[in-house]
Amino acid sequence: MQQNYVPDLTSLQLLGELNYRRVSKLIRTQEDQSEWVFEVHTVGGQESRLSLILEKESQYTTELKLEFGHVSDAQLMFDAKVHMTVRLYHDVGLAEITDGHRQFRGSYPYPNDAMLHKDEKFRLNQQLADLLELCLKHGHRSVNTLDFQYV
């Protein structure tokens, strides 16, 4: 008999709190902007760009569009960029991935037509954590086309 997946809400909430802090660190001192761009330089000359774009803002929430991808002139046969919608809850200090118009559920039956993992919400928020951490460790805030500032 197969047991149902039970989401670990404590880990999910901790991840959301840490992601909120990571986003706050990235935009610190430039909260009045509507777009934040970071260049990420890693081993082997790989260059990537992470952009956070303000979509919606209210008293208790902010919605950001995140884009991350390799910076290259080469044309690829597929879209190698990651696109996410991140919702920040200021009253509780949480960040989570949404798809722009709905939140992801804590668990999904498996298999399912959308091919979502049982723990899709946790995996997406972990991917957000990985991208933000990469940017914090190796990223430079793009102030303009000529200047860079360490995060």
N, C-alpha and C positions, 0 to 999 in steps of 0.2 A: 504494500500500500504506500503510495507516494504522499509525503507530507507537504502541506502548503508552505510556500515561502513566507516568512514573517520578517518584515523590514526591521532593521536595527535603528530605531528612531533616535537613540542617543548619539550614535555615530553620525547619522544624517544631520542632526542639529549642530553637532560640533563642527562638522565640515562646513555647514552654512555660516556659522559664526566666524570660522577662520577665513573663509572666502570673503566675507564682508570686510574683515580687517585687511586682507590682501588688496582688495579693490581700493579701500581707503588709503592705504600706503601709496598705491600707484598714482592716485589723483591728488594727493596731499599737496597743498600750497597752490593748486590750480583748480579748486572746486568750482570757480565761476566759469570755467570753460564748458563748451558743449561737445568737444572732441579731444581725446587724448591718444597720441600715437607714440608707440615705442618701437625702437629698432632693437632687434635681438641678434647679437653676434655670437656664434658658438664655434666649437672646434672645427677645423677644416674649411673655414671661410664661409660657412653657411650663414646666410642672412635671412631673417624673417621679420615680419612686421605684425605687431598686435595693435589693433585699434579698438578703442572704446568710444562709442558714439551715443550721446544722450538722445533718447527717443521720447520719453515721457517723464514728467516730474510732478509730484504732488507733495503735500506736507509729510506724509509717512512713507511714501515709496518713490523709488526712481527706477526707471527701466532703461537699460543700456543695451545697445547692440554691440556684440563682440565679434571681431573678425581677426583671424590669425592665418597667416600663410607665408610661404617662401617668397622672397623677393628675387625675381629673376626675369630676364627678358625672354627666356625660352618659352615657347608655346607648349603646353602639356595637352595630352589627349583627354584629360579629366580635370575637374575642378579640385585643386588641392587645398583650397581654403576651408577653414573651419568657421562656421557661422553659428552664433548662439545669441539668445536673448537672456539677459541677466536681470533679475528683479531684486532690488535692494530694499529691505524692510528696515527703515531707520529706527522705528520705535523699539524693535527687538534686536537690532544688530545682526540681521541674517541676510545672506545672499543665496539665491537659488536660480537654477536654469528653468526657464519657461520656453514655450515656443512662440511667445508673442501674444497669444490670445487664450491660452489655457496652461495650467500647471500640469506637470507629470504626476501620475499616481505613484504611491509608495511601492506598489508591486503590480505585476501583470501576470496573467495566466500564461503558461508556456506549453506548447507553441501558440503563437497568435499571428493574425494576418499582417500586422505591421512589423513583425520580426523584432519586437522589442524584447530586451532581456527581462528576466524576472525582477532584477534590481536596477532597471533602467535609470531611475531618478538618481540613485546613488552614483552610478557609473558616470553619468553626465556631469554631476557636481564634482566628482573626483577629477574628471578631465579639465573642468574649469580650474580647479585647484592646481593641477599640474601646469597649465598654461600661465596662470598668474604667478606661480612660484618661479617658473622659467624666466618670466619677464622681470621679476624682482631681483633674481640672481644675476642675470646676464643682459638685462635690457637697459637702454638709454632712452630717456624721454626726448622725443623729437620736438624741439622748441620751434624751430623753423627749418627750412631746407638746408641751412648751413651749420647750425649750432646743435649740439647734443648736450644733455644734462643727465648725470647719473640719477637713477631712481633712488 
